[in-house]
């Protein structure tokens, strides 16, 4: 089995496993995974049975899921840091705008 590190983006790989409605009509609301799409990213998870149907074995899914969560956590931390920086920049711009507004009012008062 391929190591998680060799999967360039675990999140990208997992999102390939798109839910699809099964062809048969189950009694309950059921979703299936597209085995053909999944086979492109995780070929070791999909095998072909004697009857020609594709079988799914999600060995190693937990490791990929954990890796994807780590990637999301790291991305979330970067986004939070960006939000803090943007908030500080907005505060600085508001202060500068207030100062410029006061200066403009003072200049206009002098002209009158």
C-alpha positions in Angstrom: 0.0 0.0 0.0 1.1 3.5 -0.8 2.2 5.6 2.1 0.3 8.7 3.0 3.3 10.9 2.4 3.3 9.8 -1.2 -0.2 11.0 -1.6 0.4 14.6 -2.5 -2.8 16.0 -1.0 -4.8 13.6 1.2 -7.7 16.1 1.2 -7.7 16.2 -2.6 -7.6 12.4 -2.8 -10.5 12.0 -0.3 -12.6 14.4 -2.2 -12.3 12.2 -5.2 -14.5 9.7 -3.4 -17.7 11.4 -4.4 -21.0 10.1 -3.1 -23.4 8.8 -5.7 -26.9 7.3 -5.6 -26.7 3.6 -6.2 -28.4 2.2 -9.3 -30.7 -0.1 -7.3 -33.5 1.4 -5.3 -32.8 0.7 -1.6 -35.6 0.9 1.0 -33.7 3.6 3.0 -31.8 6.7 1.7 -28.5 5.2 0.8 -25.4 6.7 -0.9 -22.5 4.8 -2.4 -19.0 5.7 -3.4 -18.0 5.9 -7.1 -15.6 3.0 -7.2 -14.3 3.9 -10.7 -13.3 7.4 -9.5 -11.9 6.0 -6.3 -9.8 3.5 -8.2 -7.9 6.2 -10.0 -6.7 7.7 -6.7 -6.6 4.6 -4.4 -6.2 1.6 -6.7 -5.4 -0.7 -3.7 -8.9 0.0 -2.3 -10.8 -1.3 -5.3 -10.6 -4.8 -6.7 -12.7 -6.7 -9.2 -14.8 -9.6 -8.1 -15.3 -12.8 -10.0 -18.6 -11.5 -11.2 -17.0 -8.4 -12.6 -18.4 -6.0 -10.0 -15.9 -3.6 -8.3 -15.4 -4.4 -4.7 -14.3 -1.7 -2.1 -11.9 -2.4 0.7 -10.9 0.8 2.5 -7.7 -0.5 4.1 -5.7 2.6 5.2 -8.7 5.0 5.0 -8.1 6.0 8.6 -4.5 7.1 7.9 -5.7 9.1 4.8 -8.5 10.7 6.8 -6.1 11.7 9.7 -3.7 13.1 7.1 -6.5 15.1 5.5 -7.6 16.4 8.9 -4.0 17.5 9.6 -3.9 19.4 6.3 -7.2 21.1 7.1 -5.9 22.0 10.6 -2.8 23.5 9.1 -4.8 25.4 6.5 -7.2 26.6 9.2 -4.3 28.0 11.3 -3.0 29.9 8.2 -6.4 31.3 7.6 -6.8 32.4 11.2 -3.4 34.1 11.0 -4.4 35.9 7.8 -7.7 37.0 9.4 -5.7 38.5 12.3 -3.4 40.3 9.9 -6.3 41.6 7.9 -8.2 42.8 11.0 -5.1 44.7 12.1 -4.7 46.2 8.7 -8.4 47.3 8.7 -8.0 48.9 12.1 -4.9 50.8 10.9 -6.7 52.0 7.8 -9.7 53.1 9.9 -7.4 55.1 12.1 -5.7 56.6 9.1 -9.0 57.5 7.6 -10.2 59.1 10.8 -7.0 61.2 11.0 -7.4 62.2 7.3 -11.0 63.1 7.9 -10.1 65.3 10.9 -7.4 67.0 8.9 -9.8 67.6 6.0 -12.4 69.1 8.4 -9.7 71.4 9.9 -8.6 72.6 6.4 -12.2 73.2 5.4 -12.8 75.1 8.6 -9.7 77.3 7.9 -11.0 78.1 4.4 -14.3 79.4 5.7 
